[in-house]
């Protein structure tokens, strides 16, 4: 049972780590304390505490965080810095901190309702069969980096990878991971955006290798928070559009205050994420099945409430009501261990609101996590 420091309301859906209920949070109350919470978490892992913005610095244009760096100062991602006036990473241009593994189809894909490997959507151009691709594999790439600081991150181990600059994954090794039993690659994390230049170049080489070894189909997919540099994001969209892949954007909240409390994103970052969702929608009409964009939202109890859900789904529906929207159940993880799992009532209400706002393809994922705790 958590308590709001401002209005004194008590509920199982108020996190003591945040210390503020969602209504007070949307009034801007408690943000200074929450910002210090984010800094303390990052300090524990040895990561850059906040977005560096030096007036006379060099602007990093690899992701959308907007860091401006001086010599020896690391960006928010904590892998990029300036050395002698040149942008460098803790590895090299041809390597990253990260790893990969082979994930058998059908896999636990966020885009499961429309994924060609599961549903056969896009057959015959983008899927091997009408019934999916059982027996084949996705190359799941896990970069050890991110440009957000989600309190509930389910893959928080990436922070250890960032800190240790290990393991190192070379471009050649990643490209050679493509074999006759692979049909797609998905970059997740963490997040692929801080390593976007590496992944874009690797993807081009991967598509060439796929063609070279005679693969009929090979899709490029991204699972991302959406905080990208515009120009690089357009290149990533192109790769997915051409290959039959899907861009999966995790739309975490609507209100600037809720977004910042949960993820450390600042208002300008939230605006960039919204614009990048719109950018994918603008290209989606260039291809039929499978859909180019899938939007997902994690239903964080107490914070991603009906107000947030209504605003997010209205925004996406106004862009394109055919956009698939997937709601995901929350379970306690990382710093938000004092919140319950998403309730069935919360999830069903989210689906109802999304459909009321005109979205035609609304889905509920990982239902086995749903609870009756609130």
Secondary structure as GFF3:
##gff-version 3
##sequence-region A 1 374
A	DSSP	beta_strand	2	3	.	.	.	ID=ss1
A	DSSP	beta_strand	10	11	.	.	.	ID=ss2
A	DSSP	alpha_helix	22	25	.	.	.	ID=ss3
A	DSSP	alpha_helix	31	45	.	.	.	ID=ss4
A	DSSP	beta_strand	58	59	.	.	.	ID=ss5
A	DSSP	beta_strand	68	69	.	.	.	ID=ss6
A	DSSP	beta_strand	80	83	.	.	.	ID=ss7
A	DSSP	beta_strand	86	89	.	.	.	ID=ss8
A	DSSP	beta_strand	95	104	.	.	.	ID=ss9
A	DSSP	alpha_helix	116	119	.	.	.	ID=ss10
A	DSSP	beta_strand	137	143	.	.	.	ID=ss11
A	DSSP	alpha_helix	158	164	.	.	.	ID=ss12
A	DSSP	beta_strand	168	170	.	.	.	ID=ss13
A	DSSP	alpha_helix	171	175	.	.	.	ID=ss14
A	DSSP	beta_strand	182	187	.	.	.	ID=ss15
A	DSSP	three_ten_helix	193	195	.	.	.	ID=ss16
A	DSSP	alpha_helix	196	212	.	.	.	ID=ss17
A	DSSP	beta_strand	219	224	.	.	.	ID=ss18
A	DSSP	alpha_helix	230	243	.	.	.	ID=ss19
A	DSSP	beta_strand	247	250	.	.	.	ID=ss20
A	DSSP	alpha_helix	256	263	.	.	.	ID=ss21
A	DSSP	alpha_helix	267	284	.	.	.	ID=ss22
A	DSSP	beta_strand	293	299	.	.	.	ID=ss23
A	DSSP	alpha_helix	306	319	.	.	.	ID=ss24
A	DSSP	beta_strand	324	329	.	.	.	ID=ss25
A	DSSP	alpha_helix	344	356	.	.	.	ID=ss26
A	DSSP	beta_strand	362	364	.	.	.	ID=ss27
A	DSSP	three_ten_helix	367	369	.	.	.	ID=ss28
###
